[in-house]
Amino acid sequence: MSPALSNQTKRWQEMDAAHHLHPFTTHKELAAKGARVITHAEGVYLYDSEGKRMLDGMAGLWCVNVGYGRKELAEAGAKALTELPYYNNFFQTTNPYAAELSEKLSTLTPQGLDRFFFANSGSEANDSFVKMVRFFWNLQGRPEKKTIISRKQGYHGVTMAAASLSGIPSMHPQADLPLPGFAHIDYPYWYGQGGDSDPREFGLKIAKSLEDKILELGADKVAAFVAEPVQGAGGLIIPPETYWPEIQRICKKHDVLLHADEVICGFGRTGNWFGSHTFDIAPDSMAMAKGMTSGYQALSAVAVGPRMGEVLFNASEEWSHGFTYSGHPVACAVALANIEVMETEKLVEKCGGETGAYFQKKLATLQTHPLVGETRGVGLLGAIEIVKDKKTRERFDGDVGTMCRNHCFESGLVMRGIGSTMVLSPPLTISHAELDELFELAVKALDLTARELGVL
Ligand code: PXG
């Protein structure tokens, strides 16, 4: 941040340091430095309180798919706020926005996933799934079928059950997690762990760890397998093509339900409406959030297919679950407007077509950079592996991801660092000229990182 900050920025930083607990933050460190204050945003650009402009290569937190400043979404929200700012969906009541959104979603999701429970965050959606699947197996007369298997480095949220599903090691000890009934298996990170193996064989080997775990626990004890089509926060892990077909075969064979966490992959990110379309996955249920409203409102959903849906819809017992804001009219109105923008502007087709192809072409050019061991991507998701030695894939000591991220910020680009992997997930509305700018800034930040590491 610039040395001479305005009084207003200083005031905000002081208030913040004194009173605001941030997500995933070391507060001592932040207070010493002062938080960056983002005051407005337009298109693919963010602006801070000192007037600095940054290209948002992460679409917020993988969510602002239609870009910032979209009047259509603001107007739809304002209209709902005026007409029906709130009413609940308990007690045999609904609202037009929630009803219309659930029907609309049923036309976009993979076949059969036609029933939706609304919540307010990805964490709540996954937590709700955990309760749903337990209820399902109880109703089926199989109360022992309860353990849920998920993956190391998976990210499914932070509430007690969602954090138990998550497989990022730092998320567990502070809250004595995971809860009982959760198990974690290996994840298909070929570049990091596949060594010299053929990626196709590696995909099968990692998928087999699901079968091993099911057999170890007993198939009659396993309720579901939960996974992101592409692991996002865990390092943008795109599985080899053999992985998903084998996982699905194993789930079917052992009667284990498959829950796809589409919180990042959903709403166009991988070039189709859902990551399940891109990877040809037929899940029993899905979680969605983020791109559903492009982050303009807090909204998420669990979609269920016929197997769970029929049982839950036909239960004679009340499902004792739901949030004050489930199916909130304003959030649902904004989601409908967001989907309309995506359809009118053919953003999913563009991500799967010209914009995605241009992004992937530019991303691949970074492979010639002295720090870059691999780039990989799908749709408008991209990862850049920073290595010390391209041949052996040896990493640098220390947190090079944060080092590179800081150089990105200084250069005017938001790129996320996960260990030594840099990650991109820009708005789906990004133009070719803006992509040119994004990659120019990325090279600049990589050069600055290389200089700091003594490589250039
Ligand atoms: N599932 C997935 C796949 C996610 O990426 C969640 C669930 C939880 O959603 P909520 O709305 O409860 O946050 C997420 C969230 C990061 C980062 O640093 C990623 C997420 C959240 C915060 C930070 O990449 N993803």
Boltz pocket constraint, residues with backbone or C-beta under 6 A from the ligand:
constraints:
  - pocket:
      binder: B
      contacts: [[A, 61], [A, 120], [A, 121], [A, 122], [A, 123], [A, 124], [A, 126], [A, 155], [A, 156], [A, 157], [A, 158], [A, 228], [A, 232], [A, 233], [A, 261], [A, 262], [A, 263], [A, 264], [A, 289], [A, 290], [A, 416]]
      max_distance: 6.0
